[in-house]
Amino acid sequence: MNEDFLAKYYRIASNETSRKIIFLLGEYESFKATELIEKLDISPGTFYDALKRLKGIVEKADDGKYKLTNVGKRMYYMLVEESKGFHTIPSSMTSFVFSLPYLFPISLFKNIDRQSNLMSLIISLLIIMIGMIGIMMSRLIPIVMIMLPPYVSISSISQTVLFLVNSALVISLTYFLASVFGYIKNSMRFCLGTLISFIPIVIFSILYYIFYYNFFIKIVFIYYFLIYLIPLFLSFTWLTTSIFHYVNLRIEAAFMISLIVLLISLIASLIFLNIVMPGFSF
């Protein structure tokens, strides 16, 4: 490894914008200038100044998109290895996570990263709308990550307000814990990832409404929660994946944050049930 390359590498590595451009192109291969500017959330002037420093490392292809040269790819791999050395020492649990793509859908969150901010906002609103409809139809009571059966009568307006407040609480709580234990790479994507992790629970609320009279009305209280463990577990693993992907943390720390959110959910649910049903216990 010659001295000129090392000098260029350390000069690039010390500049945050240049480093981020290399990481994005290394992970996703190519981007248009407008896409890179949007993802980096910088001005065009800052972007093109960074490109000047990346001469010979980043090149413009025939299709108008920017990509890494062979030297750039080499530099990308060095940056990745250096980042791993500082932040994410490989562990057996990381390998386990990547071996279960349905429980830990890393590829899903990577695909979300490729979407524009407008598309991300649309996806977020769509999830909220579907979740709101599911809650209003099923009358389930959202307490953080737990959906309690409708043991109290709540109006549609109150149900909607409760759902929105609960969604904001979940995102705020997860965001706070993630920022305490690590560095959130992209706040908007992180919030979207948190919403996406609750899709299994949203689907459950719709299925609860569809099968209420044929199934759920006939089962006892404890069986409801045994069934609910399935979407709850999926949302738990998806939330862990989202935290792992968007926060500069080891997978073990991401599990810990998800577990804290889950424990808070259980405690809050027990408090609520004791208020509605005094003396309640599992």
Phi, psi and omega per residue, in radians:
M1 nan 1.991 -3.031
N2 -1.347 2.859 -3.050
E3 -1.188 -0.594 3.137
D4 -1.090 -0.737 3.137
F5 -1.132 -0.770 3.141
L6 -1.102 -0.700 3.126
A7 -1.102 -0.755 3.116
K8 -1.147 -0.700 -3.124
Y9 -1.066 -0.850 -3.104
Y10 -1.219 -0.517 3.077
R11 -1.190 -0.729 3.116
I12 -1.211 -0.775 -3.078
A13 -1.100 -0.443 -3.117
S14 -1.436 -0.176 3.135
N15 -1.810 2.085 -3.027
E16 -1.088 -0.782 -3.104
T17 -1.119 -0.809 3.127
S18 -1.073 -0.714 -3.139
R19 -1.115 -0.732 3.141
K20 -1.159 -0.661 3.105
I21 -1.071 -0.778 3.130
I22 -1.113 -0.735 3.119
F23 -1.079 -0.776 -3.123
L24 -1.130 -0.810 -3.130
L25 -1.229 -0.559 3.101
G26 -1.188 -0.616 -3.095
E27 -1.485 -0.629 -3.038
Y28 -2.003 0.083 3.026
E29 1.338 -0.951 -3.087
S30 -2.649 2.634 3.097
F31 -2.611 2.636 2.953
K32 -1.327 2.794 -3.124
A33 -1.029 -0.755 -3.127
T34 -1.094 -0.634 3.131
E35 -1.174 -0.735 3.132
L36 -1.147 -0.736 3.127
I37 -1.066 -0.716 -3.132
E38 -1.179 -0.773 -3.109
K39 -1.195 -0.624 -3.136
L40 -1.412 -0.300 -3.129
D41 0.987 0.902 3.125
I42 -2.249 2.959 3.108
S43 -1.377 2.712 3.089
P44 -0.987 -0.652 3.135
G45 -1.075 -0.774 3.111
T46 -1.099 -0.687 -3.131
F47 -1.106 -0.842 -3.079
Y48 -1.262 -0.474 3.009
D49 -1.124 -0.712 3.109
A50 -1.138 -0.656 3.131
L51 -1.085 -0.626 3.118
K52 -1.075 -0.685 3.117
R53 -1.231 -0.391 -3.086
L54 -1.696 0.348 3.112
K55 -1.070 2.238 -3.093
G56 1.540 -0.159 3.133
I57 -1.911 -0.668 3.075
V58 -2.094 2.388 3.123
E59 -2.289 2.763 3.123
K60 -1.708 2.135 -3.109
A61 -1.400 3.040 -3.123
D62 -1.108 -0.488 -3.132
D63 -1.452 0.094 3.099
G64 1.529 -0.019 -3.133
K65 -1.652 2.657 3.105
Y66 -1.618 2.487 3.112
K67 -2.555 2.923 -3.140
L68 -1.433 2.486 2.974
T69 -1.382 3.114 3.099
N70 -1.065 -0.663 3.084
V71 -1.146 -0.692 3.116
G72 -1.105 -0.705 3.113
K73 -1.117 -0.699 3.114
R74 -1.090 -0.728 3.128
M75 -1.170 -0.655 3.117
Y76 -1.056 -0.810 -3.137
Y77 -1.107 -0.621 3.095
M78 -1.162 -0.726 3.117
L79 -1.119 -0.694 3.121
V80 -1.102 -0.807 -3.133
E81 -1.118 -0.679 3.127
E82 -1.160 -0.703 3.115
S83 -1.106 -0.733 3.112
K84 -1.082 -0.692 -3.120
G85 -1.106 -0.584 -3.118
F86 -1.510 -0.663 -2.920
H87 -2.064 -0.649 -2.969
T88 -2.278 1.305 3.083
I89 -1.065 2.173 -3.079
P90 -0.969 2.449 3.127
S91 -2.341 2.848 3.118
S92 -1.134 -0.534 3.132
M93 -1.171 -0.621 3.096
T94 -1.085 -0.769 3.096
S95 -1.091 -0.675 3.116
F96 -1.095 -0.755 -3.140
V97 -1.072 -0.809 -3.119
F98 -1.193 -0.317 -3.139
S99 -1.484 -0.112 -3.134
L100 -2.172 1.330 -3.019
P101 -1.143 -0.418 -3.131
Y102 -1.414 -0.602 3.077
L103 -1.385 -0.614 -3.130
F104 -2.198 1.384 -3.001
P105 -1.357 1.248 3.129
I106 -1.023 -0.703 -3.106
S107 -1.077 -0.584 3.115
L108 -1.072 -0.799 -3.116
F109 -1.257 -0.521 3.055
K110 -1.169 -0.681 3.094
N111 -1.150 -0.649 3.088
I112 -1.081 -0.627 -3.141
D113 -1.068 -0.472 -3.100
R114 -1.389 -0.210 -3.122
Q115 -1.390 2.679 3.093
S116 -1.256 2.897 3.112
N117 -1.076 -0.629 3.120
L118 -1.124 -0.790 3.127
M119 -1.124 -0.670 3.103
S120 -1.080 -0.703 3.113
L121 -1.140 -0.718 3.124
I122 -1.099 -0.764 3.122
I123 -1.078 -0.740 3.130
S124 -1.065 -0.820 -3.138
L125 -1.125 -0.635 3.130
L126 -1.127 -0.780 3.116
I127 -1.088 -0.747 3.133
I128 -1.108 -0.747 -3.131
M129 -1.125 -0.800 3.134
I130 -1.121 -0.735 3.098
G131 -1.078 -0.715 3.130
M132 -1.108 -0.756 3.119
I133 -1.109 -0.766 3.134
G134 -1.065 -0.742 3.134
I135 -1.172 -0.737 -3.125
M136 -1.140 -0.663 -3.129
M137 -1.288 -0.766 -3.054
S138 -1.416 -0.381 -3.083
R139 1.142 0.262 3.087
L140 -1.154 2.667 -3.089
I141 -1.870 1.931 -3.111
P142 -1.384 2.143 3.047
I143 -2.175 1.622 -3.044
V144 0.985 -1.871 -3.134
M145 -1.685 -0.054 -3.075
I146 -1.758 2.359 3.025
M147 -1.875 1.872 -3.123
L148 -1.502 2.561 3.060
P149 -1.048 2.667 -3.070
P150 -1.299 1.315 -3.132
Y151 -1.432 -0.208 3.053
V152 -2.186 2.574 -3.132
S153 -1.465 2.098 -3.127
I154 -2.166 2.382 3.125
S155 -1.202 2.822 -3.124
S156 -1.059 -0.697 3.137
I157 -1.140 -0.787 3.112
S158 -1.105 -0.660 3.120
Q159 -1.097 -0.749 3.132
T160 -1.119 -0.808 3.128
V161 -1.080 -0.753 3.129
L162 -1.074 -0.730 3.130
F163 -1.109 -0.811 -3.119
L164 -1.137 -0.734 3.109
V165 -1.121 -0.736 3.141
N166 -1.130 -0.721 3.118
S167 -1.080 -0.782 3.113
A168 -1.103 -0.659 3.129
L169 -1.131 -0.782 -3.132
V170 -1.079 -0.834 -3.127
I171 -1.111 -0.783 -3.123
S172 -1.116 -0.756 -3.135
L173 -1.118 -0.814 3.139
T174 -1.132 -0.732 3.133
Y175 -1.084 -0.772 -3.137
F176 -1.070 -0.842 -3.121
L177 -1.114 -0.719 -3.135
A178 -1.133 -0.699 -3.137
S179 -1.244 -0.475 3.096
V180 -1.246 -0.754 -3.046
F181 -1.582 -0.307 -3.088
G182 -2.767 -2.901 -3.127
Y183 -1.971 2.121 3.133
I184 -1.403 2.118 -3.050
K185 -1.226 -0.703 -3.114
N186 -2.557 1.927 -3.025
S187 -1.086 -0.753 -3.100
M188 -1.125 -0.800 -3.141
R189 -1.151 -0.619 3.122
F190 -1.099 -0.781 3.123
C191 -1.107 -0.711 3.095
L192 -1.119 -0.740 3.115
G193 -1.060 -0.654 3.092
T194 -1.119 -0.730 3.098
L195 -1.112 -0.757 -3.130
I196 -1.069 -0.613 -3.113
S197 -1.123 -0.287 -3.137
F198 -1.698 0.144 3.096
I199 -1.024 -0.764 3.097
P200 -0.990 -0.666 3.127
I201 -1.221 -0.668 3.097
V202 -1.100 -0.752 3.110
I203 -1.087 -0.693 3.115
F204 -1.059 -0.724 -3.124
S205 -1.095 -0.623 3.104
I206 -1.235 -0.735 3.112
L207 -1.136 -0.608 3.101
Y208 -1.055 -0.752 3.124
Y209 -1.147 -0.758 -3.090
I210 -1.130 -0.740 -3.041
F211 -1.802 0.288 -3.069
Y212 -1.044 -0.954 -3.053
Y213 -1.289 -0.493 -3.118
N214 -1.528 -0.319 -3.032
F215 -2.465 -1.078 -2.969
F216 -1.111 -0.571 -3.129
I217 -1.177 -0.335 -3.061
K218 -1.647 -0.221 -3.050
I219 -1.677 2.730 -3.130
V220 -1.446 2.924 -3.026
F221 -0.925 -0.868 -3.045
I222 -1.147 -0.572 3.128
Y223 -1.177 -0.584 3.089
Y224 -1.011 -0.816 -3.103
F225 -1.230 -0.542 3.069
L226 -1.127 -0.696 3.091
I227 -1.210 -0.699 -3.102
Y228 -1.155 -0.349 3.116
L229 -1.025 -0.508 -3.106
I230 -1.145 -1.030 3.101
P231 -1.127 -0.543 3.117
L232 -1.120 -0.758 3.128
F233 -1.127 -0.727 3.123
L234 -1.102 -0.765 3.117
S235 -1.133 -0.611 3.095
F236 -1.096 -0.814 -3.132
T237 -1.230 -0.632 3.100
W238 -1.177 -0.684 3.097
L239 -1.127 -0.712 3.085
T240 -1.051 -0.749 3.129
T241 -1.107 -0.756 3.131
S242 -1.069 -0.789 3.129
I243 -1.110 -0.777 3.141
F244 -1.064 -0.662 -3.075
H245 -1.335 -0.697 -3.007
Y246 -1.731 -0.135 -3.124
V247 -2.098 2.479 -3.117
N248 -1.354 1.296 -3.059
L249 -2.434 2.744 2.962
R250 -1.254 2.771 -3.123
I251 -1.101 -0.576 3.121
E252 -1.088 -0.695 3.116
A253 -1.196 -0.634 3.094
A254 -1.105 -0.722 3.068
F255 -1.052 -0.727 -3.106
M256 -1.103 -0.748 3.128
I257 -1.110 -0.791 3.110
S258 -1.074 -0.669 3.137
L259 -1.152 -0.677 3.093
I260 -1.093 -0.767 3.107
V261 -1.068 -0.725 3.137
L262 -1.140 -0.749 3.130
L263 -1.117 -0.715 3.079
I264 -1.085 -0.665 3.103
S265 -1.070 -0.803 -3.118
L266 -1.137 -0.767 -3.141
I267 -1.113 -0.786 3.136
A268 -1.103 -0.659 3.133
S269 -1.158 -0.738 3.121
L270 -1.124 -0.693 3.096
I271 -1.100 -0.770 3.137
F272 -1.096 -0.785 -3.119
L273 -1.131 -0.623 3.108
N274 -1.223 -0.461 3.068
I275 -1.309 -0.784 -3.116
V276 -1.317 -0.704 -3.105
M277 -2.184 1.422 -3.090
P278 -0.904 2.353 3.129
G279 1.488 0.102 -3.124
F280 -1.142 2.487 3.001
S281 -2.760 2.642 3.076
F282 -1.307 nan nan
